[in-house]
Amino acid sequence: MNINLVSKRRIHLPFVGRYLHAYVVILMAGILGFLIPFLAGVINGFPDGHVQDELSNVLAADTYTNFRITNPTPAHHESFEAPHVIVEPSYISKYAPAQAAFMAVGKLLLGHYIFGVWIACGLTAASLLWMLLAWTRPTWAIAGTILMIFTIGINSYWAQSYWGGMLAAAGGSLFFGGFRRLFNRLSVGSTIWMTIGGIMLVNSRPFEGTVTMLIPLAVLAIWLIRNQKDEAYQKLLQVILPALVVSCFGFSLMGYQYYRVTGSPIKLPYSTHHAQYSPTPLFSFQQITPSADRGNDRLRRIYETYTSPPILEFVPLPGREEYPSIDQLYGFVYLLIALPLFLLSPFFLALVYLCLPGMIMRNKWLVLMLGTVLFTFLMMSMGKWWDQYHYSAPLTAVVFLFAAEGIRYFYISAHKGREKRFIAFTLVALALSSIIFQQILSYPQYYMQEDFTSNREQIISSLTTGENVQIKVPTRATFFKAEFERIVDKLPGNYVAIVSYDTEYDIHDEIVFNRSNIEASKMLWAHDLGKEKNSRMLEYYSNRKVVLIRLEGSSITIKPLGTNESPTWKTKDLVAAACPLL
C-alpha cells in the first residue's frame, strides 16, 4: 500500500465523478449515519428502553440530564433496588458513563434520549470513514463505511436501543485512525484523536477497550524508540506530550466520577456493584465472591443466572464436564465468529476469511490488526460472560477494515472485462445480502413501544375509580411500565406502586426501575418486601397514592388502595389490604 494515499485531502467519489475535500466526505458520512437510524425510528417509533441494561442507562442519562454525576442513596433503598444499579454509597447505574452521557445530550438538545444514540451512529460513521482512509484507498473506505451504515445502522439494537456498541465502535475508529496516521507522519492532531478514541473506549467498554489498545500501543512505543527519521523533540512535542495532556485530563474526569459514585477515584462503579450483588466471578481465574449477597430474592435469582453465557447452557458442547477450562476455548471460537457475523453476513464473512491470506500478503499492516483481534478475543474469552455482540464493539472498525480490504482484494484479483464486471456484481450482491441479513436479525418491535390502546382505558378507569383490573401481559411488562407512567403523568397526585411477581415470572422482565430523583418523581416503583418493610416505606411516602401490581403468568393485576392523606386511612390498613394480593 502506498502510504502517501492516506494523506490525500481530496477524494474521488465513486459513481459521482467529482472530487471533494476529505473532511466534506467524512461529514457527509456522519450525516448519513445519523439520518438513516433517525428515519427508521420515525417510522417504527421512539424506544422507551425495555431491557434491564437499557433501563440502567436511562437512570444514568436522567442523572446527567439534571446536571448531576450521581444521586444520594434514597430512603428505604431496599425497596428500589434494581438490576445493574448501585444504591450505596450512591444511587446510579453501574455501567461506564459514555452511553448515558450521549443519551443525555440527545435529551437536552432534541428532547429524547434516542437522539443521543443516533448522534453516536453518525459519529461512528464519520470516524470509521476517517479511520479507513488511513488504512485503505478512498473507494474501499467509502464502501466499508456505507456497508456499516446499512447493516448495523438501521434497526440493529446498536442503533435503536440504549445498550448498543456504537460509542465503543466510534472510539475504536478514532484510536486506530490516529494510530495509523502517526506512522505516516507525526502529528499533534492524530495523537489527540487517537487519545480521545482511547478515552471513549475505556468509558464505554472498559476491559475490552483497554485490551484492544495494548498491542497497538506497544507497537507504537517500540517504533517511536527505534524511529531515527524524526528527532526526539518532535516525538516529545507531537506525540508524547499531547497524549499525556489529553490522557491526564480524561482520567482526571474519570477519577472524579468514580470518587463521586463509589467514594474512591480508582474504584469503578461496575466493580462496586459486582462486589455487592454478583457471586459469579468476572473472569475464569477468579473465585466466587461470598459477600455478594445483597438484593431481594428476585434480584438474587437474576445475578445467579450469570454463571456462563447462554451458548454454553443450551448447546451440548463436549468436554465441559471433565475440563471446565475448555469454556475459554469455546468462548474464543465463538468470538471469532459472532462479531463478524453480527456486523456482516455468513456469505460476506466467508469472503473475508477466504481472502484473508492474500490480504495479509499484500498488506503487512493487516498482520498487526489480526494479532490485535486474536489477542483481544483471547483476553475476552477469560471472562465468564462474553456472548453479547456489543462486548466486542471496540473491534468494529477492524472488522470493517477487513471487509473493505476483502472487497478490494476480491475485485482486483479479477481480470479485466466481463469477469471484472461479474466480480463487481457479486460484491454488490454480497453487500446487499449483508444488509438484508442484518434487517432480518434485527427486531425493532422489541425496542419500540407496543400498542396499548386496548388496555389504556382499563388502566385509567382503575386509577380514577379505585376498581381492580386485570390485563394481559404484553410482549414485555416493561411496555406496560412505560404506558403506566405516561398515564400517571396526566393524572393529579403522586403514586407509588408496590410490585410483586409470581416465582415463575421471567426474571429478566423487571419493572422496578425509577428515575434519578426518587423523592421528586411522580411515579415510584417499589418491590414487595413484606408487611414490615412495606409499612415503613409507605409511611415515609405517605402523601402518595398506593397501587398494588401483581405480575403472574400472562396477566397483570392492578389494585389501587388510595392514599395516606385521608384521616381514616392508615398505613397499616394499606398493608392489610395488600395481603390478599401480595
NUDREN-546034 format. One record per residue (C-alpha): x negated, y, z; residue in one letter. Coordinates in steps of 0.2 Angstrom, whole numbers, padded with zeros to 4 digits, always signed. Layout:
BEGIN
XYZA...
END
This chain:
BEGIN
+0000+0000+0000M-0006+0017-0004N-0006+0026+0012I-0005+0043+0004N+0013+0039-0001L+0018+0041+0017V+0013+0060+0017S+0023+0065+0002K+0035+0079+0006R+0047+0077-0009R+0057+0061-0013I+0064+0055-0029H+0082+0049-0026L+0087+0033-0035P+0101+0034-0047F+0102+0053-0045V+0086+0058-0054G+0082+0073-0043R+0068+0076-0031Y+0072+0083-0013L+0062+0088+0002H+0059+0073+0013A+0067+0081+0028Y+0083+0085+0017V+0085+0067+0013V+0082+0062+0031I+0096+0075+0036L+0107+0068+0023M+0104+0050+0031A+0108+0057+0048G+0125+0065+0042I+0130+0049+0033L+0125+0039+0048G+0137+0049+0059F+0151+0051+0046L+0153+0033+0042I+0157+0027+0060P+0167+0043+0063F+0179+0039+0048L+0181+0021+0055A+0185+0027+0072G+0198+0040+0065V+0206+0025+0055I+0206+0012+0070N+0207+0024+0085G+0195+0030+0098F+0190+0017+0110P+0193+0019+0129D+0180+0006+0134G+0186-0012+0140H+0170-0022+0143V+0163-0021+0161Q+0146-0014+0154D+0156+0000+0145E+0166+0005+0160L+0150+0006+0170S+0143+0018+0157N+0159+0028+0157V+0156+0031+0175L+0139+0037+0172A+0145+0048+0157A+0158+0055+0168D+0145+0059+0181T+0134+0068+0169Y+0149+0077+0161T+0151+0085+0178N+0133+0090+0178F+0128+0078+0192R+0114+0065+0192I+0123+0053+0204T+0138+0053+0216N+0139+0051+0235P+0144+0034+0242T+0163+0035+0243P+0173+0032+0259A+0179+0014+0261H+0167+0010+0246H+0170-0009+0248E+0187-0006+0240S+0180+0002+0225F+0165-0009+0221E+0164-0014+0203A+0153-0024+0191P+0137-0016+0186H+0140-0001+0198V+0130+0004+0213I+0139+0011+0228V+0125+0013+0240E+0114+0023+0243P+0123+0032+0229S+0138+0029+0218Y+0133+0027+0199I+0131+0014+0185S+0116+0003+0187K+0111+0005+0169Y+0097+0016+0161A+0104+0033+0158P+0102+0036+0139A+0118+0029+0133Q+0129+0038+0146A+0119+0054+0143A+0123+0054+0124F+0141+0049+0128M+0142+0065+0140A+0135+0076+0126V+0149+0069+0115G+0162+0073+0128K+0155+0091+0131L+0153+0096+0113L+0168+0087+0104L+0180+0081+0118G+0177+0062+0118H+0164+0050+0124Y+0163+0041+0107I+0157+0056+0098F+0141+0053+0108G+0139+0036+0101V+0142+0042+0083W+0129+0055+0086I+0117+0041+0091A+0122+0032+0075C+0117+0047+0065G+0101+0049+0075L+0097+0031+0071T+0100+0033+0053A+0089+0048+0052A+0075+0041+0062S+0075+0024+0053L+0073+0033+0036L+0059+0044+0044W+0050+0028+0050M+0052+0018+0034L+0045+0032+0024L+0029+0030+0034A+0029+0011+0030W+0035+0008+0013T+0039+0018-0003R+0054+0030-0003P+0065+0020-0014T+0065+0005-0002W+0065+0016+0013A+0082+0023+0007I+0088+0006+0003A+0084-0001+0020G+0092+0014+0029T+0108+0013+0018I+0109-0006+0022L+0108-0002+0041M+0122+0011+0040I+0134+0000+0031F+0130-0016+0041T+0129-0011+0060I+0135+0007+0057G+0154+0005+0054I+0163-0007+0065N+0150-0016+0075S+0150-0014+0094Y+0134-0004+0092W+0144+0010+0083A+0162+0008+0091Q+0159+0004+0109S+0149+0011+0124Y+0137-0003+0126W+0128-0005+0110G+0110-0003+0105G+0109+0012+0094M+0099+0023+0105L+0086+0009+0108A+0085+0007+0089A+0083+0026+0086A+0069+0026+0100G+0060+0011+0091G+0061+0020+0074S+0053+0036+0081L+0040+0026+0090F+0035+0016+0075F+0036+0030+0063G+0025+0041+0073G+0013+0026+0077F+0010+0023+0058R+0008+0041+0053R-0006+0043+0066L-0017+0030+0056F-0014+0041+0041N-0018+0057+0049R-0020+0063+0067L-0006+0075+0071S+0002+0083+0086V+0019+0081+0078G+0018+0062+0075S+0011+0060+0093T+0026+0069+0101I+0039+0060+0091W+0031+0043+0095M+0031+0048+0113T+0049+0054+0113I+0053+0037+0105G+0044+0028+0119G+0054+0038+0132I+0070+0034+0123M+0066+0015+0123L+0062+0014+0142V+0078+0024+0146N+0089+0013+0135S+0081-0004+0136R+0068-0003+0150P+0060-0020+0149F+0062-0024+0131E+0057-0007+0126G+0041-0007+0136T+0036-0024+0130V+0039-0019+0112T+0027-0005+0113M+0012-0015+0121L+0004-0022+0106I+0005-0006+0095P-0001+0005+0109L-0016-0007+0112A-0020-0007+0093V-0019+0012+0093L-0030+0014+0108A-0043+0002+0100I-0043+0011+0084W-0045+0028+0092L-0060+0022+0101I-0068+0014+0086R-0062+0028+0073N-0078+0038+0068Q-0069+0048+0055K-0061+0060+0067D-0070+0070+0081E-0067+0066+0099A-0060+0084+0102Y-0047+0080+0088Q-0042+0064+0096K-0040+0073+0113L-0030+0088+0106L-0019+0079+0093Q-0016+0063+0102V-0021+0060+0120I-0016+0077+0127L+0001+0079+0118P+0006+0061+0123A+0001+0064+0141L+0011+0080+0142V+0027+0073+0135V+0025+0057+0145S+0022+0066+0161C+0037+0077+0158F+0048+0062+0153G+0043+0051+0168F+0045+0065+0180S+0063+0067+0175L+0065+0048+0176M+0057+0048+0193G+0068+0062+0199Y+0084+0052+0193Q+0078+0036+0202Y+0075+0046+0218Y+0092+0054+0217R+0100+0037+0214V+0090+0024+0224T+0080+0035+0236G+0064+0031+0228S+0055+0038+0212P+0049+0021+0207I+0064+0010+0211K+0076+0008+0196L+0095+0008+0199P+0096-0009+0190Y+0083-0017+0202S+0093-0009+0217T+0109-0016+0211H+0102-0033+0207H+0094-0035+0224A+0111-0031+0232Q+0123-0042+0221Y+0114-0054+0210S+0107-0070+0217P+0101-0075+0199T+0083-0070+0196P+0079-0059+0181L+0065-0070+0175F+0062-0089+0175S+0047-0087+0186F+0056-0078+0200Q+0065-0086+0215Q+0084-0084+0219I+0087-0069+0229T+0096-0075+0245P+0100-0057+0252S+0110-0053+0236A+0127-0057+0244D+0137-0040+0243R+0154-0039+0235G+0171-0047+0237N+0174-0065+0231D+0179-0060+0213R+0163-0050+0211L+0153-0064+0218R+0160-0076+0205R+0155-0063+0191I+0137-0062+0196Y+0136-0081+0199E+0140-0084+0181T+0124-0076+0176Y+0113-0091+0178T+0109-0094+0160S+0115-0087+0143P+0131-0095+0136P+0122-0104+0122I+0114-0115+0135L+0130-0119+0143E+0141-0123+0128F+0128-0130+0116V+0121-0148+0121P+0103-0144+0120L+0091-0159+0123P+0078-0159+0137G+0086-0146+0148R+0090-0158+0162E+0072-0166+0163E+0062-0150+0158Y+0071-0134+0164P+0057-0123+0157S+0062-0128+0140I+0075-0115+0141D+0061-0102+0137Q+0058-0111+0120L+0077-0111+0116Y+0078-0093+0120G+0063-0089+0109F+0070-0098+0094V+0087-0090+0097Y+0080-0073+0097L+0071-0076+0081L+0087-0080+0073I+0100-0070+0082A+0094-0051+0080L+0090-0053+0061P+0107-0062+0058L+0117-0049+0068F+0108-0035+0058L+0109-0043+0041L+0117-0059+0035S+0112-0078+0033P+0108-0075+0014F+0098-0059+0017F+0089-0067+0032L+0084-0082+0021A+0077-0070+0008L+0067-0061+0021V+0060-0077+0028Y+0056-0084+0011L+0047-0068+0006C+0038-0066+0022L+0021-0075+0017P+0020-0065+0001G+0025-0049+0010M+0011-0051+0023I-0002-0055+0010M+0002-0039+0001R+0004-0028+0016N-0008-0031+0031K+0002-0019+0042W+0016-0031+0042L+0005-0044+0052V+0005-0031+0066L+0024-0029+0066M+0026-0048+0065L+0015-0050+0080G+0025-0037+0089T+0041-0046+0086V+0034-0063+0091L+0026-0056+0107F+0042-0046+0112T+0053-0061+0109F+0041-0072+0119L+0042-0060+0134M+0061-0058+0132M+0063-0077+0132S+0056-0077+0150M+0072-0068+0156G+0087-0078+0162K+0099-0069+0151W+0094-0064+0133W+0110-0068+0122D+0116-0050+0119Q+0111-0043+0102Y+0108-0025+0110H+0094-0033+0121Y+0083-0034+0106S+0088-0017+0099A+0070-0009+0101P+0065-0021+0086L+0079-0015+0075T+0068-0003+0064A+0056-0018+0062V+0069-0029+0056V+0075-0017+0043F+0057-0014+0038L+0055-0032+0034F+0072-0031+0025A+0066-0016+0014A+0049-0025+0011E+0058-0041+0007G+0069-0032-0006I+0053-0023-0013R+0043-0040-0014Y+0058-0049-0022F+0061-0036-0035Y+0043-0033-0041I+0039-0051-0042S+0051-0052-0056A+0046-0050-0074H+0052-0035-0084K+0068-0035-0095G+0083-0046-0092R+0076-0055-0077E+0072-0040-0068K+0090-0034-0070R+0096-0050-0064F+0085-0049-0049I+0092-0031-0046A+0109-0038-0047F+0105-0052-0035T+0098-0039-0022L+0114-0029-0023V+0125-0044-0021A+0114-0049-0006L+0116-0032+0002A+0135-0032-0001L+0136-0049+0007S+0127-0042+0022S+0139-0028+0023I+0154-0039+0021I+0147-0052+0034F+0145-0039+0047Q+0163-0032+0045Q+0169-0050+0047I+0159-0052+0063L+0165-0035+0070S+0181-0035+0080Y+0186-0016+0081P+0203-0021+0088Q+0193-0027+0103Y+0187-0010+0107Y+0201+0001+0101M+0217+0005+0111Q+0230-0008+0110E+0248-0003+0106D+0258-0001+0122F+0274+0006+0116T+0285-0008+0121S+0278-0008+0139N+0276+0011+0141R+0294+0014+0146E+0294+0000+0159Q+0279+0007+0167I+0286+0025+0168I+0303+0018+0175S+0294+0008+0188S+0283+0023+0194L+0298+0035+0194T+0311+0024+0201T+0301+0013+0213G+0308-0003+0205E+0297-0018+0202N+0292-0023+0185V+0283-0037+0176Q+0275-0035+0159I+0264-0046+0148K+0245-0045+0150V+0238-0038+0133P+0223-0044+0125T+0213-0037+0140R+0220-0030+0156A+0209-0015+0153T+0220-0010+0139F+0234-0009+0152F+0222+0001+0164K+0219+0014+0151A+0238+0016+0147E+0242+0016+0165F+0230+0031+0168E+0237+0041+0153R+0255+0039+0161I+0250+0044+0178V+0241+0059+0171D+0258+0066+0166K+0267+0062+0182L+0266+0073+0198P+0256+0067+0213G+0241+0056+0215N+0241+0037+0215Y+0231+0023+0222V+0233+0005+0215A+0229-0010+0226I+0224-0024+0213V+0224-0042+0216S+0220-0056+0204Y+0225-0074+0203D+0210-0085+0207T+0211-0092+0189E+0211-0075+0181Y+0197-0070+0169D+0183-0063+0180I+0176-0053+0165H+0193-0043+0163D+0191-0031+0178E+0202-0015+0180I+0195-0009+0197V+0184+0005+0189F+0185+0023+0195N+0179+0040+0190R+0164+0048+0197S+0173+0059+0209N+0184+0047+0218I+0191+0060+0231E+0197+0071+0217A+0203+0058+0205S+0222+0057+0201K+0221+0038+0199M+0212+0027+0211L+0209+0008+0208W+0205-0002+0224A+0203-0021+0227H+0214-0030+0238D+0203-0034+0253L+0216-0040+0265G+0228-0032+0278K+0215-0024+0289E+0203-0016+0276K+0218-0011+0265N+0226-0002+0280S+0210+0008+0284R+0208+0013+0266M+0227+0018+0264L+0225+0029+0280E+0211+0038+0273Y+0220+0042+0256Y+0237+0045+0265S+0243+0058+0253N+0243+0046+0238R+0257+0036+0231K+0253+0017+0233V+0256+0005+0219V+0253-0014+0220L+0247-0023+0205I+0245-0041+0203R+0237-0050+0188L+0242-0068+0187E+0242-0079+0172G+0249-0070+0157S+0259-0056+0167S+0255-0040+0177I+0267-0036+0191T+0269-0018+0196I+0276-0014+0213K+0277+0004+0219P+0278+0007+0238L+0279+0025+0240G+0268+0037+0250T+0262+0040+0267N+0268+0058+0266E+0286+0053+0271S+0288+0054+0290P+0297+0037+0290T+0284+0029+0280W+0268+0022+0289K+0253+0014+0283T+0257-0002+0292K+0274-0003+0283D+0264-0001+0266L+0253-0016+0271V+0268-0026+0277A+0277-0023+0261A+0262-0028+0251A+0261-0045+0260C+0274-0054+0249P+0265-0049+0233L+0246-0049+0239L
END
